Amino acid sequence: MQIEMMADVAAGADRRGITIQQVGITEMHLPIRVARKGGGQDTVVARIALAADLHHEARGTHMSRFVAILNEWRERPVSYHEVEAILQATRQALDADVAHITLAFKYFIAKQAPISGIESLMDYDVAFHGRGDDEGFRFVLAVRAPVTALCPCSKEISAYGAHNQRAIVSCTVEVSPGKILWIEDLVEMVEAQGSAPLYPLLKREDEKYVTELAYDHPQFVEDILRDVVALLRAEARVSRFSVRVDSHESIHNHNVYALHEEGLPAHPAPTQD
C-alpha cells in the first residue's frame, strides 16, 4: 500500500520573529511508576504537561511527538534521573533549546495510628517539575500535606478548649544537583511542624491522643510556616524553596495563609480531582 505524502504545514517558516517560550500539551493522563523510599514502586495516574520552546523562524511544533515521548514512559519508573531523560528526549525530538514537564499525582503513604497502631493509607498531592536546557537540569518537588493547627491565642484566653482547624502546607523545593529527596522525607518534615498530624483512621484512644497533642502544641499559621522554613534552610538536599500554609478556619467565614519564598516562586502540587 502506497502512503500518500502530505504537506507538513507546521514545519513551514514564520516571519513574525517571535520565539515562543513554551508550547506543548497539558491535561494528559498516564500511569507511571514512582519509586518508594526503602524500595519498591507505586503505580500512579499522573496528570502531565510537557512543553518546549519554539524558535522564531518555525511556524508550529509537532504536538504528536510530545505524546509519543510520554507514551514511551508509560508504567516505567519515573524519578529525578528519568525526568531529566524525558526532557532530553523532548529537546532532541522537537529540536528545542528548553523543555519543561510537570507530573502531578496522588501519592499514598501508610500511617500507623499513634496508640492503636492500626495502619491505613494517607493521600498527598505531589508533583514533579523539571526544566532542561544547555545549562543543565533542574528538578523541583512539590508536596501538599495537611496538619492540625490549634490557635495559641484561643488556648490562652479560653477557660477551656481552643479552636483548631486543618491547615494545608504547600512545600515547593528545588533538589540540589546529585541529591535525592524522597517524598516521604518532605512529608515527614512538614507534618512534624503542625500542632498534630492527620491520620486516615483513628480509634478512640488515638483520637484522645491527637486531640491532647494538638492542645499541648498550639501553633499559629505563622509558627508552622517559620518552622518549615527553618528546617528547609538547614536541609543540604534543598537549594531553593517556597512554603505556603493555608488554614481552613473553624470560627471564621474566611481562611488565612502565610507565604515565604527563598529563590523559588510558590508552585504547589496541583490538586488531584
Backbone as CSV, one residue per row, in Angstrom:
resi,resn,N_x,N_y,N_z,CA_x,CA_y,CA_z,C_x,C_y,C_z
1,MET,0.855,-1.200,0.000,0.000,0.000,0.000,0.887,1.245,0.000
2,GLN,0.651,2.107,-0.947,1.448,3.318,-1.055,0.872,4.409,-0.152
3,ILE,1.766,5.024,0.652,1.337,6.088,1.554,1.484,7.425,0.857
4,GLU,0.411,8.160,0.839,0.415,9.466,0.172,1.199,10.480,0.998
5,MET,2.085,11.197,0.354,2.851,12.242,1.016,1.940,13.452,1.238
6,MET,1.921,13.938,2.504,1.072,15.074,2.840,1.909,16.246,3.301
7,ALA,1.409,17.427,3.075,2.144,18.639,3.445,2.244,18.757,4.960
8,ASP,3.404,19.175,5.444,3.624,19.423,6.873,3.560,20.924,7.104
9,VAL,2.359,21.417,7.347,2.151,22.857,7.471,2.900,23.422,8.664
10,ALA,2.928,22.671,9.775,3.593,23.160,10.983,5.075,23.400,10.768
11,ALA,5.671,22.665,9.807,7.100,22.803,9.561,7.433,24.022,8.706
12,GLY,6.426,24.749,8.299,6.661,25.925,7.473,7.332,27.053,8.235
13,ALA,7.801,28.038,7.488,8.512,29.171,8.098,7.537,30.218,8.616
14,ASP,7.990,30.962,9.623,7.207,32.072,10.162,8.061,33.330,10.125
15,ARG,7.473,34.433,9.734,8.239,35.664,9.534,7.957,36.734,10.587
16,ARG,7.224,36.394,11.645,6.894,37.408,12.649,8.008,37.636,13.663
17,GLY,9.000,36.779,13.673,10.170,36.977,14.528,9.908,36.835,16.012
18,ILE,8.959,35.973,16.385,8.599,35.822,17.804,8.915,34.397,18.250
19,THR,9.823,34.290,19.202,10.112,32.994,19.813,9.036,32.680,20.859
20,ILE,8.556,31.448,20.862,7.571,31.010,21.852,8.317,30.260,22.952
21,GLN,8.194,30.742,24.186,8.967,30.140,25.276,8.488,28.745,25.650
22,GLN,7.170,28.528,25.603,6.632,27.205,25.912,5.446,26.916,25.009
23,VAL,5.472,25.763,24.373,4.325,25.264,23.618,4.332,23.754,23.761
24,GLY,3.165,23.178,24.010,3.133,21.739,24.226,1.754,21.250,24.587
25,ILE,1.700,20.200,25.391,0.428,19.575,25.747,0.233,19.627,27.260
26,THR,-1.013,19.602,27.664,-1.355,19.602,29.084,-2.589,18.737,29.301
27,GLU,-2.872,18.429,30.550,-4.021,17.591,30.923,-3.982,16.225,30.246
28,MET,-2.780,15.683,30.113,-2.652,14.310,29.638,-2.507,13.396,30.851
29,HIS,-3.238,12.295,30.847,-3.208,11.369,31.970,-2.598,10.042,31.530
30,LEU,-1.589,9.601,32.303,-0.930,8.332,32.018,-0.531,7.647,33.323
31,PRO,-0.515,6.311,33.350,0.043,5.617,34.510,1.564,5.677,34.471
32,ILE,2.168,5.984,35.603,3.619,5.944,35.729,3.953,5.245,37.036
33,ARG,5.212,4.841,37.172,5.655,4.210,38.414,6.571,5.173,39.161
34,VAL,6.335,5.309,40.458,7.126,6.195,41.309,7.838,5.354,42.354
35,ALA,9.145,5.551,42.487,9.933,4.784,43.453,9.573,5.199,44.872
36,ARG,9.473,4.214,45.751,9.188,4.450,47.155,10.490,4.442,47.948
37,LYS,10.551,5.242,49.007,11.693,5.193,49.893,11.751,3.809,50.551
38,GLY,12.916,3.203,50.555,13.057,1.882,51.147,12.857,0.746,50.169
39,GLY,12.540,1.073,48.911,12.395,0.039,47.897,10.972,-0.105,47.404
40,GLY,10.829,-0.657,46.225,9.518,-0.852,45.627,9.058,0.352,44.842
41,GLN,7.961,0.165,44.145,7.389,1.213,43.311,5.877,1.211,43.453
42,ASP,5.297,2.368,43.242,3.842,2.502,43.198,3.421,2.952,41.806
43,THR,2.352,2.377,41.295,1.766,2.865,40.050,0.760,3.957,40.381
44,VAL,0.940,5.113,39.764,0.034,6.238,39.976,-0.459,6.737,38.622
45,VAL,-1.569,7.419,38.631,-2.054,8.074,37.417,-1.630,9.535,37.486
46,ALA,-0.772,9.933,36.582,-0.223,11.288,36.594,-0.952,12.182,35.599
47,ARG,-1.185,13.405,36.021,-1.676,14.451,35.119,-0.458,15.223,34.643
48,ILE,-0.228,15.234,33.338,1.062,15.659,32.806,0.928,16.856,31.875
49,ALA,1.907,17.753,31.976,2.103,18.821,31.000,3.542,18.728,30.515
50,LEU,3.738,18.772,29.206,5.071,18.692,28.608,5.168,19.739,27.521
51,ALA,6.240,20.530,27.560,6.362,21.640,26.622,7.819,21.876,26.247
52,ALA,8.009,22.611,25.150,9.338,23.016,24.702,9.230,24.417,24.120
53,ASP,10.384,25.045,23.931,10.353,26.347,23.259,10.280,26.120,21.752
54,LEU,9.897,27.167,21.019,9.787,27.099,19.560,10.522,28.287,18.967
55,HIS,11.512,28.003,18.132,12.324,29.056,17.534,11.465,29.998,16.694
56,HIS,11.908,31.228,16.590,11.079,32.259,15.955,10.818,31.988,14.484
57,GLU,11.699,31.219,13.822,11.519,31.013,12.378,10.567,29.859,12.072
58,ALA,10.178,29.064,13.118,9.299,27.912,12.895,7.851,28.293,13.180
59,ARG,6.950,27.861,12.313,5.535,28.222,12.473,4.869,27.439,13.596
60,GLY,5.141,26.150,13.688,4.461,25.341,14.698,5.324,24.193,15.174
61,THR,4.926,23.617,16.284,5.611,22.444,16.811,4.876,21.193,16.357
62,HIS,5.395,20.030,16.687,4.749,18.765,16.344,4.190,18.159,17.638
63,MET,2.912,18.422,17.896,2.288,18.018,19.152,2.301,16.507,19.365
64,SER,2.228,15.740,18.290,2.184,14.286,18.431,3.475,13.744,19.037
65,ARG,4.579,14.465,18.862,5.856,13.988,19.394,5.862,14.037,20.922
66,PHE,5.193,15.010,21.516,5.082,15.057,22.974,4.369,13.805,23.491
67,VAL,3.279,13.472,22.824,2.501,12.296,23.242,3.318,11.021,23.071
68,ALA,4.031,10.922,21.955,4.840,9.731,21.702,5.924,9.556,22.762
69,ILE,6.577,10.653,23.150,7.625,10.582,24.172,7.048,10.103,25.494
70,LEU,5.918,10.677,25.896,5.325,10.302,27.181,4.850,8.852,27.183
71,ASN,4.343,8.392,26.059,3.881,7.004,25.996,5.020,6.014,26.142
72,GLU,6.231,6.424,25.792,7.379,5.546,25.991,7.654,5.315,27.471
73,TRP,7.160,6.249,28.327,7.397,6.137,29.772,6.181,5.603,30.515
74,ARG,5.200,5.133,29.774,4.004,4.589,30.407,4.365,3.386,31.254
75,GLU,4.013,3.469,32.545,4.241,2.381,33.513,5.721,2.049,33.685
76,ARG,6.595,3.023,33.410,8.009,2.856,33.703,8.364,3.712,34.917
77,PRO,9.405,3.328,35.654,9.787,4.121,36.836,10.161,5.548,36.445
78,VAL,9.669,6.501,37.220,9.970,7.914,36.967,10.405,8.567,38.274
79,SER,11.606,9.131,38.267,12.091,9.903,39.408,13.034,10.971,38.857
80,TYR,13.972,11.420,39.672,14.860,12.528,39.305,15.525,12.302,37.947
81,HIS,16.245,11.198,37.791,17.021,10.959,36.574,16.119,10.694,35.368
82,GLU,14.979,10.040,35.593,14.078,9.750,34.491,13.425,11.028,33.962
83,VAL,13.099,11.956,34.858,12.548,13.239,34.411,13.565,13.963,33.532
84,GLU,14.825,13.912,33.921,15.878,14.517,33.101,15.941,13.862,31.719
85,ALA,15.824,12.531,31.674,15.873,11.815,30.399,14.684,12.177,29.510
86,ILE,13.503,12.342,30.095,12.324,12.737,29.321,12.552,14.107,28.686
87,LEU,13.124,15.027,29.443,13.361,16.372,28.912,14.420,16.358,27.819
88,GLN,15.449,15.538,27.974,16.463,15.427,26.926,15.859,14.875,25.642
89,ALA,15.008,13.866,25.765,14.349,13.291,24.591,13.432,14.313,23.925
90,THR,12.772,15.127,24.729,11.873,16.154,24.189,12.655,17.206,23.419
91,ARG,13.750,17.660,23.983,14.565,18.659,23.290,15.083,18.122,21.966
92,GLN,15.497,16.875,21.965,16.028,16.277,20.746,14.934,16.092,19.696
93,ALA,13.779,15.577,20.101,12.702,15.303,19.151,12.101,16.574,18.563
94,LEU,12.109,17.648,19.356,11.487,18.903,18.913,12.518,19.929,18.455
95,ASP,13.802,19.567,18.455,14.879,20.498,18.108,14.740,21.777,18.933
96,ALA,14.591,21.599,20.245,14.310,22.714,21.149,15.507,22.991,22.048
97,ASP,15.609,24.234,22.503,16.657,24.613,23.445,16.262,24.311,24.889
98,VAL,14.961,24.392,25.171,14.465,24.235,26.541,13.238,23.322,26.527
99,ALA,13.113,22.497,27.555,11.915,21.674,27.719,11.453,21.736,29.173
100,HIS,10.144,21.638,29.371,9.534,21.712,30.701,8.558,20.553,30.872
101,ILE,8.469,20.050,32.101,7.496,18.998,32.382,6.946,19.155,33.792
102,THR,5.675,18.815,33.958,5.041,18.680,35.268,4.269,17.367,35.288
103,LEU,4.517,16.577,36.311,3.761,15.351,36.538,3.124,15.463,37.917
104,ALA,1.805,15.543,37.965,1.079,15.693,39.227,0.282,14.421,39.493
105,PHE,0.305,13.977,40.756,-0.346,12.713,41.066,-0.656,12.617,42.556
106,LYS,-1.552,11.698,42.884,-1.813,11.333,44.276,-0.792,10.288,44.713
107,TYR,-0.216,10.517,45.885,0.766,9.579,46.420,0.289,9.132,47.796
108,PHE,0.360,7.828,48.055,-0.171,7.267,49.296,0.968,6.797,50.199
109,ILE,0.864,7.159,51.466,1.833,6.745,52.466,1.090,6.031,53.597
110,ALA,1.581,4.862,53.970,0.970,4.111,55.073,1.318,4.788,56.397
111,LYS,0.296,5.052,57.215,0.496,5.675,58.518,-0.116,4.802,59.605
112,GLN,0.579,4.705,60.718,0.079,3.957,61.857,-0.548,4.903,62.869
113,ALA,-1.745,4.582,63.320,-2.380,5.365,64.375,-1.478,5.361,65.606
114,PRO,-1.388,6.498,66.335,-0.355,6.658,67.364,-0.471,5.723,68.562
115,ILE,-1.651,5.260,68.921,-1.807,4.393,70.094,-2.204,2.973,69.684
116,SER,-3.232,2.836,68.883,-3.703,1.508,68.488,-2.763,0.842,67.492
117,GLY,-2.009,1.637,66.741,-1.096,1.087,65.749,-1.758,0.621,64.472
118,ILE,-3.059,0.861,64.336,-3.760,0.454,63.112,-3.190,1.224,61.915
119,GLU,-2.922,0.509,60.829,-2.321,1.116,59.648,-3.376,1.439,58.599
120,SER,-3.245,2.592,57.990,-4.127,2.996,56.904,-3.344,3.894,55.963
121,LEU,-3.914,4.155,54.795,-3.212,4.920,53.771,-3.665,6.378,53.759
122,MET,-2.694,7.279,53.760,-2.940,8.725,53.696,-2.526,9.200,52.307
123,ASP,-3.382,10.016,51.686,-3.071,10.505,50.339,-2.525,11.930,50.381
124,TYR,-1.586,12.211,49.484,-0.952,13.525,49.380,-0.909,13.945,47.909
125,ASP,-1.087,15.237,47.676,-0.911,15.780,46.328,0.572,16.060,46.122
126,VAL,1.126,15.477,45.070,2.560,15.584,44.788,2.747,15.965,43.327
127,ALA,3.823,16.683,43.038,4.161,16.987,41.652,5.673,17.005,41.481
128,PHE,6.125,16.504,40.322,7.491,16.685,39.864,7.474,17.775,38.801
129,HIS,8.340,18.761,38.943,8.525,19.780,37.911,9.961,19.692,37.420
130,GLY,10.156,19.717,36.109,11.505,19.659,35.565,11.709,20.678,34.468
131,ARG,12.940,21.166,34.359,13.345,22.055,33.273,14.731,21.629,32.809
132,GLY,14.883,21.478,31.497,16.164,21.100,30.942,16.574,22.038,29.826
133,ASP,17.829,22.484,29.842,18.381,23.323,28.782,19.883,23.085,28.706
134,ASP,20.585,23.903,27.922,22.027,23.712,27.756,22.800,23.926,29.044
135,GLU,22.226,24.635,29.990,22.918,24.909,31.250,22.746,23.788,32.265
136,GLY,21.859,22.851,31.979,21.689,21.737,32.901,20.233,21.393,33.155
137,PHE,20.014,20.703,34.257,18.688,20.177,34.609,18.319,20.649,36.005
138,ARG,17.070,21.093,36.134,16.555,21.500,37.437,15.327,20.665,37.757
139,PHE,15.317,20.120,38.990,14.215,19.259,39.426,13.576,19.858,40.667
140,VAL,12.263,20.023,40.608,11.513,20.606,41.720,10.462,19.600,42.185
141,LEU,10.415,19.404,43.492,9.422,18.535,44.115,8.428,19.393,44.872
142,ALA,7.147,19.175,44.628,6.095,19.926,45.317,5.169,18.960,46.040
143,VAL,4.846,19.287,47.275,4.004,18.428,48.124,2.996,19.294,48.860
144,ARG,1.765,18.811,48.953,0.734,19.432,49.799,0.403,18.461,50.919
145,ALA,0.674,18.878,52.167,0.452,17.998,53.316,-0.459,18.685,54.330
146,PRO,-1.523,18.021,54.784,-2.408,18.616,55.785,-1.899,18.363,57.199
147,VAL,-2.124,19.334,58.082,-1.791,19.193,59.500,-2.916,19.831,60.316
148,THR,-2.918,19.571,61.620,-3.826,20.272,62.536,-3.121,21.499,63.088
149,ALA,-3.838,22.615,63.134,-3.308,23.841,63.739,-4.253,24.277,64.852
150,LEU,-3.738,24.372,66.080,-4.537,24.819,67.214,-4.071,26.219,67.608
151,CYS,-4.995,27.132,67.760,-4.670,28.551,67.953,-4.114,28.830,69.352
152,PRO,-2.885,29.345,69.469,-2.320,29.670,70.788,-3.106,30.754,71.516
153,CYS,-3.624,31.725,70.774,-4.383,32.806,71.404,-5.683,32.271,72.000
154,SER,-6.365,31.427,71.249,-7.607,30.837,71.736,-7.366,30.016,73.001
155,LYS,-6.294,29.250,73.020,-5.961,28.461,74.200,-5.678,29.361,75.401
156,GLU,-4.978,30.465,75.171,-4.573,31.353,76.265,-5.763,32.063,76.895
157,ILE,-6.734,32.482,76.111,-7.817,33.319,76.635,-9.058,32.534,77.030
158,SER,-9.107,31.246,76.687,-10.312,30.459,76.954,-10.197,29.698,78.271
159,ALA,-11.314,29.610,78.970,-11.334,28.853,80.225,-11.134,27.367,79.963
160,TYR,-11.597,26.888,78.833,-11.389,25.501,78.442,-11.499,25.420,76.915
161,GLY,-10.744,24.489,76.339,-10.785,24.296,74.900,-9.993,25.346,74.138
162,ALA,-9.920,25.148,72.848,-9.277,26.086,71.934,-9.698,25.713,70.514
163,HIS,-9.912,26.714,69.675,-10.346,26.365,68.317,-9.151,25.828,67.514
164,ASN,-9.433,24.833,66.707,-8.399,24.243,65.862,-8.983,23.970,64.488
165,GLN,-8.115,23.773,63.512,-8.547,23.622,62.141,-7.502,22.840,61.344
166,ARG,-7.893,22.484,60.157,-6.943,21.827,59.260,-6.177,22.893,58.495
167,ALA,-4.858,22.743,58.468,-4.013,23.625,57.676,-3.341,22.800,56.590
168,ILE,-3.173,23.405,55.418,-2.515,22.743,54.307,-1.158,23.404,54.090
169,VAL,-0.101,22.626,54.210,1.250,23.138,53.990,1.683,22.740,52.580
170,SER,1.918,23.745,51.741,2.384,23.510,50.374,3.870,23.834,50.308
171,CYS,4.668,22.811,50.037,6.126,22.945,50.003,6.602,22.722,48.580
172,THR,7.385,23.653,48.050,7.992,23.516,46.735,9.495,23.642,46.912
173,VAL,10.246,22.600,46.577,11.687,22.615,46.817,12.431,22.214,45.552
174,GLU,13.505,22.944,45.275,14.409,22.538,44.201,15.480,21.652,44.807
175,VAL,15.572,20.445,44.300,16.502,19.465,44.856,17.914,19.767,44.353
176,SER,18.873,19.782,45.264,20.260,20.067,44.915,20.788,19.028,43.932
177,PRO,21.620,19.457,42.964,22.164,18.509,41.978,22.851,17.329,42.638
178,GLY,22.539,16.135,42.141,23.150,14.933,42.661,22.541,14.405,43.945
179,LYS,21.567,15.102,44.504,20.919,14.684,45.754,19.566,14.044,45.464
180,ILE,19.095,13.250,46.402,17.766,12.652,46.327,16.982,13.055,47.568
181,LEU,15.833,13.661,47.356,14.921,13.980,48.455,13.640,13.185,48.236
182,TRP,13.401,12.222,49.098,12.227,11.369,48.947,10.963,12.133,49.310
183,ILE,9.871,11.767,48.664,8.570,12.342,49.004,8.281,12.134,50.479
184,GLU,8.560,10.927,50.965,8.289,10.589,52.363,9.052,11.509,53.324
185,ASP,10.293,11.867,52.961,11.103,12.734,53.824,10.490,14.126,53.929
186,LEU,10.071,14.683,52.797,9.498,16.026,52.802,8.175,16.043,53.564
187,VAL,7.345,15.021,53.356,6.072,14.940,54.078,6.321,14.857,55.584
188,GLU,7.285,14.039,56.001,7.582,13.883,57.429,8.043,15.204,58.043
189,MET,8.888,15.943,57.329,9.345,17.253,57.815,8.169,18.193,58.048
190,VAL,7.279,18.240,57.075,6.148,19.171,57.128,5.195,18.792,58.255
191,GLU,4.836,17.519,58.328,3.822,17.098,59.300,4.261,17.338,60.742
192,ALA,5.562,17.287,60.984,6.057,17.458,62.349,5.948,18.898,62.835
193,GLN,5.624,19.839,61.939,5.598,21.252,62.330,4.205,21.750,62.696
194,GLY,3.189,20.947,62.499,1.851,21.349,62.903,1.617,21.100,64.388
195,SER,0.441,21.441,64.856,0.090,21.116,66.236,-0.055,19.607,66.412
196,ALA,-0.521,18.940,65.364,-0.632,17.475,65.361,-0.761,17.030,63.908
197,PRO,-0.317,15.812,63.612,-0.507,15.284,62.255,-1.928,14.774,62.061
198,LEU,-2.286,14.514,60.813,-3.575,13.916,60.482,-3.392,12.430,60.196
199,TYR,-4.461,11.671,60.435,-4.453,10.235,60.176,-5.757,9.855,59.479
200,PRO,-5.717,8.896,58.548,-6.954,8.463,57.893,-7.876,7.701,58.838
201,LEU,-7.284,6.923,59.771,-8.081,6.055,60.634,-7.608,6.176,62.071
202,LEU,-8.540,6.517,62.968,-8.225,6.656,64.390,-9.282,5.930,65.222
203,LYS,-8.845,5.168,66.207,-9.740,4.627,67.205,-9.860,5.660,68.335
204,ARG,-10.735,5.379,69.318,-10.977,6.375,70.362,-9.714,6.755,71.128
205,GLU,-8.872,5.759,71.419,-7.636,6.066,72.144,-6.678,6.928,71.312
206,ASP,-6.734,6.738,69.979,-5.906,7.557,69.087,-6.447,8.983,69.016
207,GLU,-7.770,9.100,68.953,-8.387,10.425,68.886,-8.072,11.241,70.130
208,LYS,-8.124,10.587,71.286,-7.759,11.271,72.532,-6.317,11.774,72.462
209,TYR,-5.427,10.927,71.953,-4.011,11.286,71.896,-3.776,12.498,70.993
210,VAL,-4.325,12.480,69.771,-4.040,13.578,68.837,-4.732,14.875,69.278
211,THR,-5.887,14.751,69.923,-6.566,15.948,70.434,-5.726,16.621,71.513
212,GLU,-5.209,15.822,72.430,-4.382,16.378,73.503,-3.020,16.834,72.986
213,LEU,-2.495,16.127,71.973,-1.223,16.535,71.377,-1.342,17.919,70.760
214,ALA,-2.411,18.159,70.030,-2.629,19.470,69.419,-2.765,20.550,70.495
215,TYR,-3.484,20.232,71.578,-3.674,21.208,72.647,-2.352,21.555,73.321
216,ASP,-1.464,20.574,73.404,-0.160,20.804,74.039,0.839,21.488,73.113
217,HIS,0.513,21.587,71.811,1.426,22.186,70.839,0.686,23.208,69.968
218,PRO,0.199,24.282,70.580,-0.526,25.294,69.793,0.407,25.965,68.787
219,GLN,-0.098,26.204,67.577,0.704,26.803,66.509,-0.158,27.768,65.696
220,PHE,0.300,29.019,65.586,-0.270,29.925,64.604,0.139,29.453,63.201
221,VAL,-0.565,29.922,62.180,-0.158,29.631,60.807,1.247,30.164,60.558
222,GLU,1.568,31.303,61.218,2.915,31.869,61.079,3.977,30.971,61.714
223,ASP,3.616,30.319,62.839,4.558,29.411,63.507,4.891,28.220,62.616
224,ILE,3.858,27.632,62.030,4.070,26.471,61.166,4.975,26.851,59.998
225,LEU,4.679,27.979,59.367,5.475,28.425,58.228,6.939,28.604,58.620
226,ARG,7.197,29.322,59.708,8.581,29.603,60.104,9.335,28.330,60.476
227,ASP,8.657,27.392,61.106,9.319,26.146,61.476,9.703,25.330,60.236
228,VAL,8.815,25.310,59.230,9.141,24.610,57.987,10.304,25.300,57.277
229,VAL,10.272,26.634,57.221,11.350,27.384,56.569,12.694,27.104,57.243
230,ALA,12.717,27.103,58.577,13.957,26.851,59.296,14.519,25.469,58.967
231,LEU,13.644,24.467,58.851,14.099,23.125,58.503,14.684,23.079,57.100
232,LEU,14.002,23.724,56.143,14.472,23.676,54.762,15.773,24.448,54.581
233,ARG,15.960,25.513,55.343,17.225,26.243,55.269,18.402,25.367,55.689
234,ALA,18.160,24.451,56.598,19.221,23.586,57.114,19.360,22.286,56.325
235,GLU,18.515,22.084,55.313,18.485,20.822,54.575,19.433,20.891,53.372
236,ALA,20.500,20.080,53.396,21.517,20.109,52.337,20.979,19.627,50.994
237,ARG,19.896,18.871,51.005,19.344,18.355,49.752,18.483,19.379,49.022
238,VAL,18.285,20.539,49.630,17.428,21.570,49.055,18.260,22.801,48.748
239,SER,18.150,23.301,47.506,18.893,24.505,47.133,18.030,25.758,47.206
240,ARG,16.783,25.663,46.778,15.846,26.787,46.845,14.475,26.231,47.209
241,PHE,13.607,27.098,47.729,12.301,26.579,48.134,11.292,27.696,48.311
242,SER,10.047,27.305,48.427,8.972,28.203,48.850,8.007,27.390,49.700
243,VAL,7.349,28.078,50.627,6.391,27.425,51.526,5.160,28.313,51.649
244,ARG,4.008,27.693,51.574,2.746,28.393,51.835,1.908,27.538,52.771
245,VAL,1.314,28.188,53.773,0.435,27.495,54.713,-0.943,28.148,54.642
246,ASP,-1.959,27.351,54.350,-3.347,27.820,54.298,-4.128,27.164,55.420
247,SER,-4.733,27.980,56.272,-5.511,27.468,57.398,-6.997,27.616,57.098
248,HIS,-7.715,26.504,57.115,-9.159,26.497,56.862,-9.873,26.767,58.195
249,GLU,-10.138,28.005,58.448,-10.585,28.452,59.764,-11.907,27.810,60.190
250,SER,-12.005,27.505,61.482,-13.202,26.865,62.013,-14.159,27.846,62.682
251,ILE,-13.695,29.036,63.079,-14.584,30.004,63.741,-14.735,31.290,62.922
252,HIS,-14.176,31.315,61.711,-14.314,32.472,60.820,-14.923,32.021,59.492
253,ASN,-15.501,32.955,58.776,-16.030,32.671,57.445,-15.003,33.048,56.380
254,HIS,-13.752,32.943,56.737,-12.651,33.167,55.793,-11.501,32.269,56.221
255,ASN,-10.548,32.110,55.349,-9.336,31.365,55.668,-8.169,32.327,55.836
256,VAL,-7.054,31.838,56.357,-5.862,32.667,56.498,-4.680,31.912,55.893
257,TYR,-3.645,32.662,55.516,-2.480,31.998,54.944,-1.220,32.773,55.258
258,ALA,-0.079,32.101,55.097,1.240,32.711,55.230,2.115,32.145,54.121
259,LEU,2.994,32.984,53.566,3.808,32.598,52.414,5.233,33.079,52.594
260,HIS,6.200,32.218,52.243,7.611,32.600,52.265,8.296,31.952,51.072
261,GLU,9.061,32.757,50.309,9.778,32.262,49.145,11.270,32.561,49.293
262,GLU,12.093,31.568,49.034,13.546,31.756,49.038,14.109,31.251,47.713
263,GLY,14.085,32.149,46.729,14.664,31.851,45.426,13.787,31.056,44.499
264,LEU,12.628,30.613,44.966,11.745,29.781,44.143,10.304,30.239,44.335
265,PRO,9.628,30.626,43.250,8.232,31.040,43.391,7.362,29.895,43.893
266,ALA,6.342,30.231,44.656,5.406,29.216,45.156,4.725,28.530,43.985
267,HIS,4.801,27.227,43.938,4.242,26.444,42.846,3.772,25.112,43.413
268,PRO,2.704,25.122,44.203,2.312,23.895,44.896,1.855,22.799,43.958
269,ALA,1.868,21.586,44.460,1.373,20.462,43.683,-0.094,20.668,43.332
270,PRO,-0.459,20.542,42.058,-1.871,20.670,41.705,-2.705,19.618,42.421
271,THR,-3.896,20.000,42.852,-4.782,19.030,43.489,-5.302,18.047,42.468
272,GLN,-5.495,16.823,42.887,-5.987,15.771,42.004,-7.468,15.574,42.267
273,ASP,-8.272,15.785,41.257,-9.724,15.633,41.404,-10.098,14.168,41.526
